[in-house]
Amino acid sequence: MNGQLGTITVITMSGTSQSSSAFGAQTYRIRIATEAQPCYFMVGTTPTAAATSNIIGASCIDYITVRPGQKIAVLQAGTAGNVSITELQ
């Protein structure tokens, strides 16, 4: 995977959608990594994750194409857990 690692954000998921800060001016891809719990996620300018959003499984890593200024919102798909978002520049 090409790109330097940028800002890393760890979000503790809950039963309410939570969003990251806006991605940096040079961020066009992010890496999303879950721990022991799956999560729903949505990317956009003002995203809200819901049970109908995209899902990433437990203990998984995925790469998502984004645009500078967008955010990611996450929602637990089971019990609470952490999800790590890394900006790739």
DSSP file (Angstrom, degrees, kcal/mol; ACC not computed):
  #  RESIDUE AA STRUCTURE BP1 BP2  ACC     N-H-->O    O-->H-N    N-H-->O    O-->H-N    TCO  KAPPA ALPHA  PHI   PSI    X-CA   Y-CA   Z-CA
    1    1 A M              0   0    0      0, 0.0     2,-0.1     0, 0.0     0, 0.0   0.000 360.0 360.0 360.0 122.7    0.0    0.0    0.0
    2    2 A N        +     0   0    0     86,-0.0     2,-0.1     2,-0.0    86,-0.0  -0.474 360.0  70.7 -81.1 153.6    1.6    3.3   -1.1
    3    3 A G  S    S-     0   0    0     86,-0.2     2,-0.2    -2,-0.1     3,-0.0  -0.084  74.7 -90.1 118.9 144.4    1.4    6.4    1.1
    4    4 A Q        -     0   0    0     -2,-0.1    85,-2.9     1,-0.1     2,-0.4  -0.561  45.0-107.4 -80.7 148.9    2.9    7.8    4.3
    5    5 A L  E     +A   88   0A   0     83,-0.2    83,-0.2    -2,-0.2     3,-0.1  -0.625  46.6 173.9 -75.0 133.1    1.1    7.2    7.5
    6    6 A G  E     -     0   0A   0     81,-3.4    -1,-0.1    -2,-0.4    82,-0.1   0.003  44.5  -5.7-112.7-140.3   -0.6   10.3    8.8
    7    7 A T  E     -     0   0A   0     79,-0.1    80,-2.7    -2,-0.1     2,-0.5  -0.294  60.3-152.8 -60.1 135.2   -2.9   11.2   11.7
    8    8 A I  E     -A   86   0A   0     78,-0.2     2,-0.4    -3,-0.1    78,-0.2  -0.958  11.6-173.5-112.9 128.1   -4.1    8.2   13.7
    9    9 A T  E     -A   85   0A   0     76,-3.0    76,-3.3    -2,-0.5     2,-0.5  -0.982   8.1-161.2-122.1 130.3   -7.4    8.4   15.5
   10   10 A V  E     -A   84   0A   0     -2,-0.4     2,-0.5    74,-0.2    74,-0.2  -0.957  10.0-168.4-111.2 124.6   -8.8    5.7   17.8
   11   11 A I  E     -A   83   0A   0     72,-2.7    72,-2.1    -2,-0.5     2,-0.8  -0.943  18.4-140.6-114.2 130.1  -12.5    5.8   18.5
   12   12 A T  E     -A   82   0A   0     -2,-0.5    70,-0.2    70,-0.2    64,-0.1  -0.816  32.0-134.6 -86.2 111.9  -14.2    3.8   21.2
   13   13 A M        +     0   0    0     68,-3.3    68,-0.3    -2,-0.8     2,-0.2  -0.281  31.8 167.4 -70.6 151.6  -17.4    2.7   19.6
   14   14 A S        -     0   0    0      2,-0.5    62,-2.1    60,-0.2     4,-0.1  -0.771  55.2 -78.8-143.6-170.3  -20.8    2.9   21.3
   15   15 A G  S    S+     0   0    0     -2,-0.2     2,-0.4    60,-0.2    -2,-0.1   0.371 110.7  72.8 -79.0   4.8  -24.4    2.6   20.4
   16   16 A T  S    S-     0   0    0     34,-0.0    -2,-0.5    58,-0.0    60,-0.2  -0.967  94.1-105.3-121.1 137.4  -24.3    6.2   19.1
   17   17 A S        -     0   0    0     -2,-0.4     2,-0.4    32,-0.2    58,-0.2  -0.357  39.0-170.5 -59.9 134.4  -22.7    7.2   15.8
   18   18 A Q  E     -D   74   0B   0     56,-2.2    56,-2.8    -4,-0.1     2,-0.3  -0.985   4.6-153.1-128.9 140.0  -19.4    9.0   16.4
   19   19 A S  E     -D   73   0B   0     -2,-0.4    54,-0.3    54,-0.3     3,-0.1  -0.811   9.8-126.5-117.3 157.7  -17.3   10.8   13.8
   20   20 A S        -     0   0    0     52,-2.4     2,-0.1    -2,-0.3     3,-0.1  -0.210  39.9 -86.8 -81.1 176.9  -13.7   11.7   13.4
   21   21 A S        -     0   0    0      1,-0.2    51,-0.3    50,-0.1    -1,-0.2  -0.390  64.9 -73.6 -74.0 166.5  -12.2   15.1   12.7
   22   22 A A        -     0   0    0     49,-0.1    49,-0.2    -2,-0.1    -1,-0.2  -0.372  55.9-107.6 -63.8 141.4  -12.0   16.2    9.1
   23   23 A F        -     0   0    0     47,-3.1    46,-1.5    44,-0.3    -1,-0.1  -0.340  42.6 -94.8 -69.0 153.3   -9.3   14.4    7.1
   24   24 A G    >   -     0   0    0     44,-0.2     3,-1.6     1,-0.1    45,-0.3  -0.061  34.6 -99.9 -67.9 168.7   -6.2   16.5    6.2
   25   25 A A  T 3  S+     0   0    0      1,-0.3    -1,-0.1    43,-0.2    -2,-0.1   0.665 122.6  43.6 -65.0 -19.1   -5.6   18.3    2.9
   26   26 A Q  T 3  S+     0   0    0     41,-0.1     2,-0.6     2,-0.0    -1,-0.3   0.213  85.8 114.5-110.2  13.0   -3.4   15.5    1.5
   27   27 A T    <   +     0   0    0     -3,-1.6    62,-0.2     1,-0.2     3,-0.1  -0.775  18.1 148.1 -95.1 117.3   -5.6   12.5    2.6
   28   28 A Y        +     0   0    0     60,-1.1    38,-2.0    -2,-0.6     2,-0.3   0.417  69.0  34.6-121.5  -6.6   -7.1   10.5   -0.2
   29   29 A R  E     -CB  65  88A   0     59,-1.0    59,-2.8    36,-0.3     2,-0.3  -0.991  62.7-164.9-144.5 149.6   -7.1    7.1    1.5
   30   30 A I  E     -CB  64  87A   0     34,-2.4    34,-2.4    -2,-0.3     2,-0.5  -0.941  15.6-137.4-129.3 156.7   -7.6    5.8    5.1
   31   31 A R  E     -CB  63  86A   0     55,-2.6    55,-2.6    -2,-0.3     2,-0.5  -0.970  18.0-164.5-110.6 127.5   -6.9    2.6    6.8
   32   32 A I  E     -CB  62  85A   0     30,-2.8    30,-2.3    -2,-0.5     2,-0.4  -0.958   8.9-178.5-113.9 128.6   -9.7    1.4    9.1
   33   33 A A  E     -CB  61  84A   0     51,-2.5    51,-3.0    -2,-0.5     2,-0.2  -0.990   9.1-158.1-132.8 125.9   -8.8   -1.4   11.6
   34   34 A T  E     - B   0  83A   0     26,-2.4    49,-0.2    -2,-0.4    23,-0.1  -0.657   4.4-150.9 -97.8 157.1  -11.1   -3.0   14.1
   35   35 A E        -     0   0    0     47,-1.5    24,-3.6     2,-0.3    25,-0.2   0.402  69.6 -34.3 -92.9-124.9  -10.2   -4.8   17.3
   36   36 A A  S    S+     0   0    0     22,-0.2    22,-0.2    23,-0.1    45,-0.0   0.469 123.1  64.7 -82.3  -1.6  -12.4   -7.6   18.7
   37   37 A Q  S    S-     0   0    0     45,-0.3    -2,-0.3    20,-0.1    22,-0.3  -0.950  76.9-126.0-125.9 142.9  -15.7   -6.1   17.6
   38   38 A P        -     0   0    0      0, 0.0    39,-1.9     0, 0.0     2,-0.3  -0.345  29.0-160.0 -74.6 164.0  -17.2   -5.3   14.1
   39   39 A C  E     -FE  56  76B   0     17,-2.3    17,-2.6    37,-0.2     2,-0.3  -1.000  18.4-129.4-147.7 151.1  -18.4   -1.8   13.3
   40   40 A Y  E     -FE  55  75B   0     35,-2.9    35,-1.9    -2,-0.3     2,-0.3  -0.699  34.6-174.3 -86.9 147.6  -20.6    0.0   10.9
   41   41 A F  E     -FE  54  74B   0     13,-2.5    13,-1.0    -2,-0.3     2,-0.3  -0.993  18.3-172.4-146.6 156.2  -19.1    3.0    9.1
   42   42 A M  E     - E   0  73B   0     31,-1.9    31,-2.8    -2,-0.3     2,-0.4  -0.990  11.5-152.7-145.1 137.1  -20.0    5.9    6.8
   43   43 A V  E     + E   0  72B   0     -2,-0.3     2,-0.3    29,-0.2    29,-0.2  -0.919  41.3 100.9-112.3 138.5  -17.7    8.4    5.1
   44   44 A G  E    S- E   0  71B   0     27,-2.1    27,-2.9    -2,-0.4    -2,-0.1  -0.978  80.3 -71.4 174.2-172.5  -18.8   11.9    4.1
   45   45 A T  S    S+     0   0    0     -2,-0.3    -1,-0.1     1,-0.2    27,-0.1   0.909 129.8   6.2 -72.1 -43.4  -18.8   15.6    4.9
   46   46 A T  S    S-     0   0    0     -3,-0.1    -1,-0.2    25,-0.1    -3,-0.1  -0.551  93.7-176.6-135.4  68.8  -21.2   15.1    7.9
   47   47 A P        -     0   0    0      0, 0.0     2,-0.4     0, 0.0    27,-0.1  -0.304  17.0-167.6 -75.8 151.5  -21.6   11.3    8.1
   48   48 A T        -     0   0    0     25,-0.1     2,-0.2    -5,-0.1    -5,-0.1  -0.967  16.8-142.1-133.3 118.8  -23.8    9.4   10.5
   49   49 A A        +     0   0    0     -2,-0.4     2,-0.3    25,-0.2   -32,-0.2  -0.581  26.7 173.0 -80.5 142.8  -23.2    5.6   10.7
   50   50 A A    >   -     0   0    0     -2,-0.2     3,-2.2    -9,-0.1    -9,-0.1  -0.871  51.0 -92.0-140.7 171.7  -26.3    3.4   11.1
   51   51 A A  T 3  S+     0   0    0      1,-0.3    -2,-0.0    -2,-0.3   -10,-0.0   0.563 126.3  55.6 -66.3  -6.9  -27.1   -0.3   11.2
   52   52 A T  T 3  S+     0   0    0      2,-0.0    -1,-0.3   -12,-0.0     3,-0.1   0.356  90.8  99.1-102.8   2.1  -27.7    0.0    7.4
   53   53 A S  S <  S-     0   0    0     -3,-2.2   -11,-0.2     1,-0.2    -4,-0.1  -0.188  90.5 -68.1 -79.2 175.8  -24.2    1.5    6.7
   54   54 A N  E     -F   41   0B   0    -13,-1.0   -13,-2.5   -14,-0.1     2,-0.4  -0.267  55.0-146.9 -58.1 153.0  -21.1   -0.4    5.4
   55   55 A I  E     -F   40   0B   0    -15,-0.3     2,-0.4    -3,-0.1   -15,-0.2  -0.970  13.7-162.6-129.6 144.2  -19.7   -2.9    7.9
   56   56 A I  E     -F   39   0B   0    -17,-2.6   -17,-2.3    -2,-0.4    21,-0.1  -0.990  27.5-121.5-122.8 135.4  -16.2   -4.1    8.7
   57   57 A G    >   -     0   0    0     -2,-0.4     3,-0.8   -19,-0.2   -23,-0.2  -0.030  37.4 -75.3 -71.5 173.6  -15.7   -7.3   10.7
   58   58 A A  T 3  S+     0   0    0      1,-0.2   -22,-0.2   -22,-0.2    -1,-0.2  -0.419 114.4   9.4 -67.7 142.7  -13.9   -7.9   13.9
   59   59 A S  T 3  S+     0   0    0    -24,-3.6     2,-0.3   -22,-0.3    -1,-0.2   0.869 101.6 133.7  54.4  43.3  -10.1   -7.9   13.8
   60   60 A C    <   -     0   0    0     -3,-0.8   -26,-2.4   -25,-0.2     2,-0.4  -0.843  44.6-153.1-121.7 157.7  -10.1   -6.7   10.2
   61   61 A I  E     +C   33   0A   0     -2,-0.3     2,-0.3   -28,-0.2   -28,-0.2  -0.993  19.1 171.6-127.4 137.3   -8.2   -4.0    8.3
   62   62 A D  E     -C   32   0A   0    -30,-2.3   -30,-2.8    -2,-0.4     2,-0.4  -0.969  25.6-133.9-141.8 158.2   -9.6   -2.2    5.2
   63   63 A Y  E     -C   31   0A   0     -2,-0.3     2,-0.4   -32,-0.2   -32,-0.2  -0.958  21.6-167.8-116.8 131.3   -8.5    0.7    3.0
   64   64 A I  E     -C   30   0A   0    -34,-2.4   -34,-2.4    -2,-0.4     2,-0.4  -0.954  20.0-128.7-123.7 134.8  -11.1    3.3    2.0
   65   65 A T  E     +C   29   0A   0     -2,-0.4   -36,-0.3   -36,-0.2     2,-0.2  -0.694  40.5 164.1 -80.2 131.3  -10.8    6.1   -0.7
   66   66 A V        -     0   0    0    -38,-2.0     3,-0.0    -2,-0.4   -23,-0.0  -0.772  32.2-119.8-135.4 178.5  -11.8    9.5    0.7
   67   67 A R    >   -     0   0    0     -2,-0.2     3,-2.0     4,-0.1   -44,-0.3  -0.932  42.4 -88.3-121.3 150.2  -11.4   13.2   -0.1
   68   68 A P  T 3  S+     0   0    0      0, 0.0   -44,-0.2     0, 0.0   -43,-0.2  -0.266 114.1  26.6 -53.0 140.6   -9.7   15.8    2.0
   69   69 A G  T 3  S+     0   0    0    -46,-1.5   -45,-0.1     1,-0.3   -44,-0.1   0.203  93.9 118.5  89.5 -16.3  -12.1   17.4    4.5
   70   70 A Q    <   -     0   0    0     -3,-2.0   -47,-3.1   -46,-0.2    -1,-0.3  -0.255  48.9-150.6 -74.1 171.5  -14.3   14.4    4.7
   71   71 A K  E     - E   0  44B   0    -27,-2.9   -27,-2.1   -49,-0.2     2,-0.4  -0.867   7.8-130.2-133.6 166.5  -14.9   12.5    8.0
   72   72 A I  E     - E   0  43B   0    -51,-0.3   -52,-2.4    -2,-0.3     2,-0.4  -0.984  15.8-159.8-119.9 137.0  -15.7    8.9    9.0
   73   73 A A  E     -DE  19  42B   0    -31,-2.8   -31,-1.9    -2,-0.4     2,-0.3  -0.922  10.1-165.8-112.5 142.1  -18.5    8.0   11.4
   74   74 A V  E     -DE  18  41B   0    -56,-2.8   -56,-2.2    -2,-0.4     2,-0.3  -0.916   9.8-174.2-128.7 154.8  -18.5    4.6   13.2
   75   75 A L  E     - E   0  40B   0    -35,-1.9   -35,-2.9    -2,-0.3   -60,-0.2  -0.988  35.0-104.5-146.4 134.6  -21.1    2.7   15.2
   76   76 A Q  E     - E   0  39B   0    -62,-2.1   -37,-0.2    -2,-0.3     4,-0.1  -0.314  21.5-164.7 -60.8 142.3  -20.7   -0.5   17.1
   77   77 A A  S    S-     0   0    0    -39,-1.9   -38,-0.2     2,-0.3    -1,-0.1   0.205  82.1  -2.7-110.7  12.0  -22.1   -3.6   15.4
   78   78 A G  S    S-     0   0    0      1,-0.4     2,-0.2   -40,-0.3    -2,-0.1  -0.341 123.8 -17.5-158.0-114.6  -22.0   -5.7   18.6
   79   79 A T  S    S-     0   0    0      1,-0.2    -1,-0.4    -2,-0.1    -2,-0.3  -0.557  88.5 -68.6-100.3 173.8  -20.6   -4.6   21.9
   80   80 A A        +     0   0    0     -2,-0.2     2,-0.3    -4,-0.1    -1,-0.2  -0.222  66.4 142.4 -61.6 150.2  -18.3   -1.6   22.4
   81   81 A G        -     0   0    0    -68,-0.3   -68,-3.3    -3,-0.1     2,-0.3  -0.957  46.0 -83.9-171.6 178.1  -14.8   -1.8   21.1
   82   82 A N  E     -A   12   0A   0     -2,-0.3   -47,-1.5   -70,-0.2     2,-0.4  -0.746  27.8-169.3-101.9 147.9  -12.1    0.3   19.5
   83   83 A V  E     -AB  11  34A   0    -72,-2.1   -72,-2.7    -2,-0.3     2,-0.5  -0.999  12.7-147.2-131.5 135.4  -11.6    1.2   15.9
   84   84 A S  E     -AB  10  33A   0    -51,-3.0   -51,-2.5    -2,-0.4     2,-0.5  -0.881   8.3-165.7-106.7 131.5   -8.4    2.8   14.5
   85   85 A I  E     -AB   9  32A   0    -76,-3.3   -76,-3.0    -2,-0.5     2,-0.5  -0.976   6.4-172.4-117.1 121.8   -8.5    5.2   11.6
   86   86 A T  E     -AB   8  31A   0    -55,-2.6   -55,-2.6    -2,-0.5     2,-0.3  -0.967  17.6-138.2-118.3 124.7   -5.2    6.1    9.9
   87   87 A E  E     - B   0  30A   0    -80,-2.7   -81,-3.4    -2,-0.5     2,-0.5  -0.645  15.4-152.0 -78.7 134.5   -4.9    8.8    7.3
   88   88 A L  E      AB   5  29A   0    -59,-2.8   -60,-1.1    -2,-0.3   -59,-1.0  -0.930 360.0 360.0-109.0 129.9   -2.6    7.8    4.3
   89   89 A Q              0   0    0    -85,-2.9   -86,-0.2    -2,-0.5   -84,-0.1   0.375 360.0 360.0-122.2 360.0   -0.9   10.6    2.5
